[in-house]
Amino acid sequence: DYKVTGVQTCALPISNYYGDRGAIEYSFVVKNLTKRNIEALKYEVVSYDSSGNIVTSSDRFVEAIPAGKTRASTRRLDYYGGETTLKISLIDIDFAN
């Protein structure tokens, strides 16, 4: 019903603007493959260190996505040190009435 494409991450602190040590900026695109409008899409972003251990995770939301359209999103996650990989998993979809 949906597809995540174009996931791009930067697992380095990008600035001290966000969080105590900086932030990891990540971008992705979600395409709504249905004939129904998506009101909100909940996803989880998890950061891992080089050994595959979870550093942190957070649930987030993507705004409305009309039927057949895409939504690009760029977000930031607190940087704790040692993150090398991010994984984005879609958790839940709320369709518009």
C-alpha positions in Angstrom: 0.0 0.0 0.0 3.0 2.3 0.4 6.6 2.3 -0.5 9.6 4.0 1.2 12.3 5.2 -1.3 15.3 7.4 -1.3 16.4 6.9 2.3 19.5 9.0 2.8 21.3 9.4 6.1 24.2 11.2 7.5 25.4 9.4 10.6 27.7 12.2 11.7 26.8 15.1 14.0 25.7 17.9 11.6 25.4 20.7 14.1 25.0 21.7 17.7 21.7 23.2 16.7 19.8 20.1 17.8 20.4 18.0 21.0 23.5 18.2 23.2 26.0 16.7 20.7 24.4 17.7 17.4 22.0 15.7 15.2 21.8 13.1 12.5 19.9 14.4 9.5 18.0 11.8 7.5 15.8 12.1 4.4 13.3 9.7 2.9 10.4 9.5 0.5 7.1 7.7 1.0 4.8 6.9 -1.9 1.1 6.3 -1.3 0.3 3.4 -3.7 -3.4 3.3 -2.7 -6.4 5.0 -4.1 -7.1 6.4 -0.6 -5.6 9.5 1.0 -3.3 8.9 3.9 -4.1 11.3 6.8 -1.0 10.4 8.8 1.7 7.7 8.7 3.6 6.7 11.8 7.2 5.4 11.6 10.0 4.4 13.8 13.6 5.5 13.3 16.3 3.5 15.0 20.0 4.3 15.1 22.7 1.6 15.5 26.4 1.6 16.3 29.0 -0.2 14.2 28.4 -3.4 16.2 24.6 -3.4 15.4 23.6 -2.3 18.9 20.6 0.1 19.2 21.8 3.6 20.2 18.3 5.3 20.2 14.9 5.0 18.7 12.0 7.4 18.2 8.4 7.2 16.8 7.6 10.0 14.3 4.9 11.0 11.9 4.7 11.9 8.2 2.0 14.4 7.2 -0.9 13.6 4.8 -0.1 11.9 1.5 -2.8 12.1 -1.2 -3.6 8.9 -3.2 -0.9 8.1 -5.7 1.4 10.9 -4.5 4.7 11.0 -2.6 5.9 12.9 0.5 9.5 13.7 1.0 10.7 14.3 4.5 13.9 15.5 6.1 14.2 15.2 9.8 16.8 15.2 12.6 17.5 12.8 15.4 19.7 13.5 18.5 23.3 12.4 18.0 24.7 10.4 21.0 28.0 9.3 19.5 28.9 6.2 17.6 25.9 5.9 15.3 26.7 4.5 11.9 23.3 3.3 10.6 19.7 4.3 10.7 16.7 2.1 9.9 13.2 3.5 9.2 10.2 1.2 9.7 6.6 2.1 9.0 4.4 1.3 11.9 0.8 2.5 11.3 -1.3 4.3 8.7 -4.4 6.4 9.3 -6.5 6.8 6.1 -8.7 9.9 5.6 -12.4 9.3 5.8 
